[in-house]
Amino acid sequence: MSLELITKDDLENFRQSLLDDIKLIIQPPVKPTDEWLRCSDVRKLLKISTGTIQNLRISGKLKSNKVGGIHLYKRSDVENMITGKGK
């Protein structure tokens, strides 16, 4: 039967490794940088009608991505349009 000696440095390395693993586990998830909004969300946010959103989309003032028949809008694009930083 062989014996292995554990030194203080070994224990310290193990402790540090364990702490790093625990930090990764309890770390809050990274929030997405941009949220996608549905048409209804944009209408409520801007207090406008469906036709107005369609006109903004057609005129190019508000960019959308169509996924399965649903237009999605980036929150940052909507906020930029409100503040005038958009196109």
Backbone as CSV, one residue per row, in Angstrom:
resi,resn,N_x,N_y,N_z,CA_x,CA_y,CA_z,C_x,C_y,C_z
1,MET,0.848,-1.172,0.000,0.000,0.000,0.000,0.899,1.242,0.000
2,SER,0.623,2.158,-0.947,1.462,3.343,-1.041,0.831,4.507,-0.285
3,LEU,1.658,5.347,0.217,1.218,6.528,0.948,1.457,7.764,0.097
4,GLU,0.509,8.670,0.133,0.685,9.955,-0.547,0.643,11.047,0.498
5,LEU,1.580,11.930,0.413,1.619,13.049,1.351,0.911,14.250,0.745
6,ILE,0.100,14.889,1.556,-0.608,16.095,1.128,-0.005,17.268,1.881
7,THR,0.478,18.220,1.126,1.108,19.386,1.732,0.107,20.522,1.875
8,LYS,0.509,21.545,2.587,-0.335,22.735,2.741,-0.581,23.388,1.380
9,ASP,0.420,23.377,0.528,0.254,23.955,-0.811,-0.787,23.178,-1.623
10,ASP,-0.781,21.854,-1.483,-1.790,21.042,-2.169,-3.196,21.413,-1.697
11,LEU,-3.345,21.569,-0.388,-4.647,21.939,0.173,-5.068,23.342,-0.281
12,GLU,-4.118,24.245,-0.333,-4.420,25.608,-0.771,-4.851,25.619,-2.238
13,ASN,-4.176,24.853,-3.078,-4.545,24.752,-4.491,-5.943,24.147,-4.648
14,PHE,-6.230,23.127,-3.851,-7.547,22.507,-3.890,-8.631,23.497,-3.446
15,ARG,-8.351,24.231,-2.381,-9.307,25.229,-1.878,-9.586,26.293,-2.935
16,GLN,-8.537,26.785,-3.591,-8.707,27.824,-4.605,-9.498,27.298,-5.796
17,SER,-9.204,26.090,-6.202,-9.933,25.471,-7.306,-11.404,25.286,-6.963
18,LEU,-11.668,24.857,-5.739,-13.043,24.665,-5.279,-13.799,25.996,-5.234
19,LEU,-13.150,27.032,-4.724,-13.783,28.352,-4.677,-14.093,28.879,-6.080
20,ASP,-13.185,28.686,-7.015,-13.413,29.123,-8.401,-14.612,28.398,-9.007
21,ASP,-14.708,27.095,-8.742,-15.844,26.323,-9.256,-17.163,26.796,-8.651
22,ILE,-17.155,27.082,-7.358,-18.377,27.557,-6.691,-18.789,28.916,-7.236
23,LYS,-17.818,29.796,-7.476,-18.129,31.118,-8.035,-18.795,30.996,-9.403
24,LEU,-18.320,30.055,-10.214,-18.922,29.849,-11.534,-20.370,29.360,-11.415
25,ILE,-20.613,28.523,-10.433,-21.949,27.958,-10.262,-22.939,29.006,-9.767
26,ILE,-22.540,29.837,-8.807,-23.485,30.792,-8.215,-23.514,32.141,-8.928
27,GLN,-22.633,32.320,-9.899,-22.595,33.577,-10.646,-23.909,33.759,-11.401
28,PRO,-24.517,34.948,-11.324,-25.767,35.154,-12.045,-25.551,35.043,-13.550
29,PRO,-26.568,34.556,-14.270,-26.413,34.422,-15.717,-26.221,35.790,-16.377
30,VAL,-25.494,35.777,-17.455,-25.243,37.006,-18.198,-26.523,37.413,-18.909
31,LYS,-26.915,38.653,-18.701,-28.128,39.155,-19.333,-27.850,39.440,-20.800
32,PRO,-28.787,39.056,-21.664,-28.593,39.370,-23.081,-28.439,40.872,-23.285
33,THR,-27.619,41.205,-24.254,-27.345,42.618,-24.480,-28.541,43.342,-25.088
34,ASP,-29.378,42.621,-25.775,-30.521,43.275,-26.392,-31.745,42.369,-26.312
35,GLU,-32.857,42.959,-25.977,-34.097,42.224,-25.836,-34.911,42.366,-27.116
36,TRP,-35.578,41.289,-27.517,-36.433,41.316,-28.690,-37.875,41.545,-28.246
37,LEU,-38.556,42.451,-28.926,-39.939,42.799,-28.597,-40.861,42.402,-29.733
38,ARG,-42.041,41.942,-29.362,-43.077,41.655,-30.367,-43.792,42.954,-30.712
39,CYS,-44.574,42.891,-31.768,-45.315,44.068,-32.227,-46.191,44.628,-31.105
40,SER,-46.873,43.748,-30.378,-47.760,44.205,-29.308,-46.986,44.926,-28.205
41,ASP,-45.769,44.457,-27.920,-44.941,45.115,-26.909,-44.544,46.520,-27.364
42,VAL,-44.183,46.643,-28.638,-43.787,47.943,-29.179,-44.984,48.895,-29.190
43,ARG,-46.158,48.365,-29.558,-47.365,49.208,-29.565,-47.651,49.750,-28.169
44,LYS,-47.544,48.912,-27.160,-47.790,49.361,-25.783,-46.732,50.359,-25.330
45,LEU,-45.486,50.084,-25.690,-44.385,50.955,-25.287,-44.505,52.346,-25.898
46,LEU,-44.851,52.393,-27.191,-44.932,53.672,-27.907,-46.334,54.270,-27.925
47,LYS,-47.318,53.459,-27.495,-48.726,53.886,-27.509,-49.150,54.286,-28.920
48,ILE,-48.905,53.348,-29.864,-49.265,53.579,-31.262,-50.048,52.382,-31.790
49,SER,-50.628,52.541,-32.961,-51.443,51.485,-33.552,-50.590,50.525,-34.376
50,THR,-51.199,49.416,-34.749,-50.531,48.431,-35.589,-50.154,49.044,-36.936
51,GLY,-51.037,49.865,-37.487,-50.765,50.518,-38.775,-49.568,51.447,-38.704
52,THR,-49.431,52.137,-37.577,-48.297,53.048,-37.415,-46.985,52.268,-37.368
53,ILE,-46.992,51.129,-36.670,-45.784,50.294,-36.634,-45.448,49.803,-38.041
54,GLN,-46.481,49.422,-38.774,-46.261,48.956,-40.140,-45.671,50.072,-40.994
55,ASN,-46.184,51.296,-40.847,-45.642,52.434,-41.608,-44.187,52.710,-41.226
56,LEU,-43.858,52.610,-39.941,-42.476,52.810,-39.499,-41.561,51.740,-40.080
57,ARG,-42.069,50.522,-40.149,-41.287,49.413,-40.688,-41.070,49.589,-42.191
58,ILE,-42.138,49.934,-42.918,-42.055,50.101,-44.368,-41.142,51.263,-44.743
59,SER,-41.227,52.347,-43.972,-40.408,53.522,-44.274,-38.942,53.333,-43.870
60,GLY,-38.645,52.267,-43.132,-37.271,51.995,-42.722,-36.864,52.686,-41.442
61,LYS,-37.807,53.342,-40.782,-37.492,54.030,-39.523,-37.343,53.061,-38.360
62,LEU,-37.988,51.897,-38.482,-37.911,50.886,-37.440,-37.646,49.533,-38.081
63,LYS,-36.468,49.004,-37.853,-36.060,47.738,-38.454,-36.672,46.576,-37.671
64,SER,-37.096,45.555,-38.409,-37.635,44.363,-37.758,-37.037,43.118,-38.383
65,ASN,-37.139,42.031,-37.652,-36.762,40.715,-38.160,-37.998,39.847,-38.096
66,LYS,-38.315,39.193,-39.198,-39.505,38.362,-39.252,-39.119,36.915,-38.992
67,VAL,-39.747,36.345,-37.974,-39.492,34.956,-37.606,-40.834,34.238,-37.586
68,GLY,-41.033,33.365,-38.559,-42.270,32.591,-38.608,-43.521,33.440,-38.678
69,GLY,-43.493,34.520,-39.388,-44.663,35.370,-39.532,-44.817,36.420,-38.441
70,ILE,-43.901,36.448,-37.489,-43.965,37.422,-36.396,-42.814,38.404,-36.563
71,HIS,-43.135,39.689,-36.552,-42.101,40.724,-36.621,-41.564,40.957,-35.216
72,LEU,-40.238,40.898,-35.096,-39.572,41.163,-33.831,-38.697,42.393,-33.978
73,TYR,-38.661,43.188,-32.920,-37.933,44.454,-32.929,-36.941,44.457,-31.780
74,LYS,-35.738,44.950,-32.037,-34.761,45.092,-30.963,-35.158,46.285,-30.097
75,ARG,-35.096,46.082,-28.783,-35.431,47.173,-27.860,-34.525,48.383,-28.118
76,SER,-33.247,48.138,-28.387,-32.322,49.255,-28.622,-32.725,50.047,-29.866
77,ASP,-33.233,49.368,-30.916,-33.684,50.072,-32.117,-34.896,50.954,-31.802
78,VAL,-35.806,50.428,-30.988,-36.997,51.210,-30.607,-36.573,52.419,-29.782
79,GLU,-35.672,52.212,-28.817,-35.212,53.321,-27.980,-34.443,54.354,-28.799
80,ASN,-33.637,53.895,-29.760,-32.905,54.833,-30.616,-33.853,55.646,-31.481
81,MET,-34.938,55.033,-31.947,-35.916,55.757,-32.745,-36.605,56.833,-31.895
82,ILE,-36.893,56.506,-30.649,-37.546,57.458,-29.754,-36.636,58.653,-29.489
83,THR,-35.351,58.377,-29.222,-34.421,59.452,-28.884,-33.866,60.170,-30.104
84,GLY,-34.150,59.653,-31.296,-33.667,60.290,-32.504,-32.287,59.845,-32.924
85,LYS,-31.754,58.815,-32.276,-30.432,58.314,-32.633,-30.480,57.323,-33.769
86,GLY,-31.687,56.918,-34.141,-31.850,55.957,-35.233,-31.670,56.620,-36.574
87,LYS,-31.995,55.862,-37.616,-31.853,56.359,-38.996,-32.718,57.551,-39.254
